[in-house]
Amino acid sequence: MNGWFVAHNSLVPAITESVLMLFVSHCFTVLGLRYTTVKTYIAGIRYTYLEAGVHSVFDNASSGSLNRLHLILKGYKNLDTSEAIKRLPITFPISKFHCQKVKGRGFRSL
C-alpha cells in the first residue's frame, strides 16, 4: 500500500498538486463538469483529508503550494460558459393571449 495513509480507521491516498490538476483536467475534458461542480469536489477531497487527520497538500495552501492548481481552476472558470436562456420580448399578441386566459378564469381587472 505504497502512497496510502491509514488514520482514524480511514484509508486515504497520498495526494499532490499534480494529481489534483489531473483530476481537474479529467473533469473538464472527459466528464464535461461545470466549474462549480469541480470546486465542490475539491472541497470534498479537502474535507476528507481534514476528517482523516492526514497531512496533505491542502495544509500548505497558504504558502502558495497550490498556485498551479489555482491558475488551472481560474482558466477552467473562464472556459466554463453557461448558455444564456433565450428570452423573447413580450409582444402585444402574447400579452393579449395571457389577458384572455386570466379573464377566462374568473379574475377581475383592476
C-alpha positions in Angstrom: 0.0 0.0 0.0 2.6 2.4 -1.1 1.4 6.0 -1.1 -1.6 5.4 1.2 -2.0 6.5 4.8 -4.2 5.0 7.4 -5.6 7.4 10.0 -8.6 7.1 12.3 -9.7 3.9 10.5 -9.8 5.8 7.2 -7.8 4.9 4.1 -6.9 8.0 2.0 -4.3 8.2 -0.8 -1.3 10.5 -0.8 -2.2 13.5 -2.9 -0.2 16.1 -4.7 -0.9 19.3 -6.6 -0.2 17.4 -9.9 -2.8 14.7 -9.0 -5.4 17.5 -8.3 -4.5 19.2 -11.6 -5.0 15.9 -13.5 -8.3 15.4 -11.7 -9.5 18.9 -12.7 -8.5 18.4 -16.4 -10.3 15.0 -16.4 -13.4 16.6 -15.0 -13.3 19.2 -17.7 -12.3 17.3 -20.8 -13.7 13.8 -20.2 -16.7 14.3 -17.8 -17.7 17.8 -19.0 -18.4 19.0 -15.5 -19.1 22.6 -14.6 -16.6 24.8 -12.7 -18.7 24.9 -9.6 -19.1 21.1 -9.5 -15.3 20.6 -9.7 -14.8 23.2 -6.9 -17.3 21.3 -4.8 -15.4 18.0 -5.5 -12.1 19.5 -4.5 -13.7 20.9 -1.3 -14.9 17.4 -0.6 -11.4 16.0 -1.1 -10.0 18.6 1.3 -12.7 17.8 3.8 -11.9 14.0 3.6 -8.2 14.7 4.5 -9.2 17.0 7.3 -11.5 14.4 8.8 -8.9 11.7 8.5 -6.3 14.0 10.2 -3.8 13.3 7.5 -1.2 15.8 6.4 -2.0 16.8 2.8 -1.1 19.4 0.1 -4.1 21.5 1.4 -2.2 22.1 4.7 0.4 24.2 2.9 -2.1 26.1 0.7 -1.4 29.4 2.4 2.3 29.1 1.5 1.5 29.1 -2.2 1.8 25.4 -2.8 -1.4 25.2 -4.9 -0.6 28.1 -7.3 -0.7 26.0 -10.4 -4.0 24.4 -9.4 -5.4 27.9 -8.7 -4.4 29.0 -12.2 -5.9 26.0 -13.8 -9.2 26.5 -12.0 -9.2 30.1 -13.0 -8.8 29.2 -16.6 -11.4 26.5 -16.2 -13.8 29.1 -14.8 -13.2 31.3 -17.8 -13.8 28.5 -20.3 -17.0 27.3 -18.5 -19.5 29.5 -20.3 -23.1 28.8 -19.4 -25.7 29.0 -22.2 -27.9 32.1 -21.6 -31.6 31.3 -21.7 -33.0 33.0 -24.8 -35.6 35.5 -23.6 -38.2 36.7 -26.0 -39.9 40.1 -25.8 -43.5 40.4 -24.6 -45.4 41.4 -27.7 -49.0 42.6 -28.0 -50.3 39.2 -29.2 -48.6 37.4 -26.3 -49.9 40.0 -23.8 -53.4 39.7 -25.3 -53.3 35.9 -25.0 -52.4 36.0 -21.4 -55.0 38.6 -20.5 -57.7 36.4 -22.1 -56.5 33.4 -20.2 -56.7 35.3 -16.9 -60.1 36.8 -17.6 -61.4 33.4 -18.6 -60.6 32.0 -15.1 -62.8 34.5 -13.2 -60.2 37.1 -12.3 -61.4 40.7 -12.2 -59.4 43.6 -13.8 -58.2 46.3 -11.6 
